[in-house]
């Protein structure tokens, strides 16, 4: 009978914050402009936040935050959840991302998004996520996404 090898997670690496948190946000100008912040990260899961800024409003008459801000946040949190599920640092890319807008995100409040990598194969990460303002049980959007895994010799990580 063969022994089952215990799964390893990049997030358990003591250098995780240097590998991802600093590098992930530090190297994406769009995330910097939006002000994306890490709220929490755990195995297979991540929560990101964008604090409220007036520049996020897409409809000034109604005070509604632009849908592109929510889409960007969902993509970012899905990518972070993917990294939290990987055994080591590797390149990823968004393959498919579907966002269902459930209600308007109102001005004056920041937006949080929580994502979970619920299935990881050798080539694809499967993600589900929600975006919300005050209550995670009352989301403004939901999302399903897939991310391609592609090992890269250019990226150095610890297994």
N, C-alpha and C positions, 0 to 999 in steps of 0.2 A: 504494500500500500504506500503510495507516495504522499509525502507531507505537503500540505498546502503552504505556499510561500505567503508570508504576511505582506499586504500591500503597503507601499511607502507613499508618503505625501510630501510634496515640495514645501507645503506650509509648515511642516514639522522641522524644517531646516532652520537652525538659529539665524541664518542670514536671510531669511525670507523677506524681511522688511527692506533690506538692501537690494535684493534681487528683484522684487516686484513693486512694493509700495512706492519707494523712492523712484525707481526706474520707470515703472508703469505710468505714473502721473507726471514725473519729471520730463519725460520724453514725448509727450503728446500735447502739442500746443492747444488743440481744441479743448481738451480736458482742463488745462490750466485756465483758459479763457472763461469756461463755464464755472470754474471753481469747484470741480469735483473733489470730494473728500471721502476718505475711507472711514466708515463707521465701525465695521467689524469684518473679520475674516476668520473662517473656521474650515475644517475639512469639508470640501464640496460646496461651501456656502460663502456668500459675501453680501455686504450691505454697503452701498455708497450713498452719498448725499450731495445735493447741490443747494447751497444756501440761496435764499431769495435775493435777487438783484433786479432792478427795474429793467435792465437790458434783456431779461428773459421773456418779457411780455410780448406776445405776438399780436394780440388784439387789444389795443389800448382802450378802445371804447368799452369793451366788456371786462377788461382786466384779466384776460386769460393768458396763461403761460404758453408759449409756442410749442406745438407738438414735436418739433425737431429737437428741442431740449430734452423732452421725455425720451424720444427715440435714442438720442446720444447716451443718456444715462442708462437706459436698458441695455444697450450694446456694451457699454463699459462694465456694468455690473455682471453681465453674462460672461464677458472675458475674464473678469476677476474670479468669478466662481469656477471657471474652467481651470485657471491657474491653481486654484485651491484644491482641485481634484487631481492634478497631474502628479506623477511620481518625481519629476525633475523638470527643470526649465527647458522649454521647447517653444518653437514658434507656433502661433495659432492664427487663424483667420476666420472671420465671420462668414459662414456659408449661407445661412438663411436666418432671417429675423422677421418675425411677424408680431406686430404690436396691435392690440385692440384697445382703443381709447374708450374708456367706460364713462368718464365724466370730465368736465373741464378742470384743469389745475388752475387754481385761483391765485392771483397776485397777492403778495404779502406773506406767503408761506413758502418755505423751502420744499424740496422734493426729495424723498428717499426712495431707493429701489433695493429690493432684496431678491437675490437669485440663488438657485440651487442647481448644481450639476447632478441630475438624477440618474444619468447613465453615461459611462465613459467606455468607449471601445478603443481599439488600437488606432483608429483613424478619425473618429468623430466624438465630440462631447455634446450631449443633449442637455439643454438648459430650459428652465421655466423661471419666470420672474414676475414680480408685481412692482408697480410704482404707486406711492401714496404720499399724502401730505401730513395729516395728523394721526391717522388711524390705519394700520396695516389691514384691518378688516373692512376698510372702505376705500379700495384702490381707485386711482384715477386711470390706471392702465394695467393690462396684463400682457405677457410676452412669452412666446416660445421661440427658441433659437437653436441652431446647430453651429458648432465651431469645428473647423478642420484642425487636426493635429498634424504637425509636420516638424519632425526633429530637424534641428539646424546646427551645423557645425559652427556657425558664427556666434551662437548664443551659448554661453558657458553657465552651467548650473551644477548643482550637487545632486546626485541620485539619491 
